[in-house]
Amino acid sequence: MLKIINLSVLLLICFVCLSNVVFAGSATISWRANTEQDLKGYNVYAGTTSRNYGTPVYIDKAQTSYRFNNLNEGITYYFCITALDITGNESGFSQEVYKMIEDLSTPSIPVGVTVE
């Protein structure tokens, strides 16, 4: 009986702790491969403001997509790509695309509920 009570308490603690967990979103950006003979790869840019990106992720020329993980829910992310050649030249930015990461987390359970 004590083991059942301990297990029940443990499950309740896990449920309460996990009820406030924020689940991260993801976005996959894809593109058509460039055809230049001296193509080295691509820089994939992301940011939370249009045309204001962080450090790019380098992608080898064999790939034509990239998945960003652990994106915050409720935030719009903006993405674009540049091409790189073997001598280090970088193209201009591609068309910008964006994705709103859906908020899937539930509100916290109300506490301090009383009745008189």
N, C-alpha and C positions, 0 to 999 in steps of 0.2 A: 504494500500500500504506500509506503514511504517513497519507493522508487517511482510510482505513478505520479505522486504529488510533485516530486522533484522534476520529473520529465515535463509535467504540465507547467510548472513555474518557468522552466527553461524555454519551453515553446512560447509562452506568453512574453518573456523578455525578448526573444528573437523577433517576434511579431512587432512589438512596440519599437524596437530599434530599427527594423527594416521599413517601418511605415513612413519614415522621414527620409529614406534614401532617394536621391535624385538620380534617375537613370539618364545616362548620356546618350545623345543621338549621333548619327553619322550621316555623311554625304559622300556620294561617289561622283566624281567629275570624270567625264570621258571626252575624247576628241578623235578626229581622223588623223592618221599619221602623216607627217610631212614627207615629201618625196626627194628632198635634196640629198645628193650623194655624200655631202660632208656633214650631215646631221649627226650630232652627238647625243642629244636628249632634250629634255624639257624641264623648265622650272614651273612648278605649280604653286600659285599664290593663293592665300586665303586671309580674310580679315572680317571684322564685324562692322566695318564702315565701307561704303562704296569707294573703290579706287584707293584704299588705304590698307595695304597688306603687310603682313609680317614677313619673316624670313621665308624664302621659297623652299619647297621640297624638290630636290633634283630627282628626275625620273629618267631611266635609260630609254633610248630610242625604241627599244623593242616593246615598251608598254604604251598603251593608249588610254589608260584610266588610272585613277588613284582614289583610294578611299580614306577620308578623314574620319577618325573615330574620336570618341570622348568629347563631342561638341555639346555645349550647354543648351539645355532646353529653353525654349522661349526666345531664342536669339536668332537673328537673321545673319547668315554667313554669306560673304561674297567671294567669288572665285574667278581666276583667270589663269592663262597659261602663256608662256613664252617658249620659243624654240631656241636651242643653242647649237652652234656648229663646232667643229673640232678645233678651230682657232680661237674660240671664246666669244665670238660675236653672239649677241642676244637679239632676238626679234623684238618688235613692239608687242604690247599686250594684246591678247585675244579679246574677243567679245567677253564682257563680264556676265557671269551667271550668278544666281543666288538661290539660297534655300533657307526657309524658316524651319528651325528644328522644333518640332511639335512638343508641347509640354504634356507629357504623359503621366507625370507624378500626381498622386492624389493629395489633397490637403491633409494636414495633420488632424488626428482625432481630437475633438474638443475635450478639454479637461476642466476641472473645477466646476462641474455641473452640480447644482444644488436645487433642492425643492423645499418649500416651506409650507 
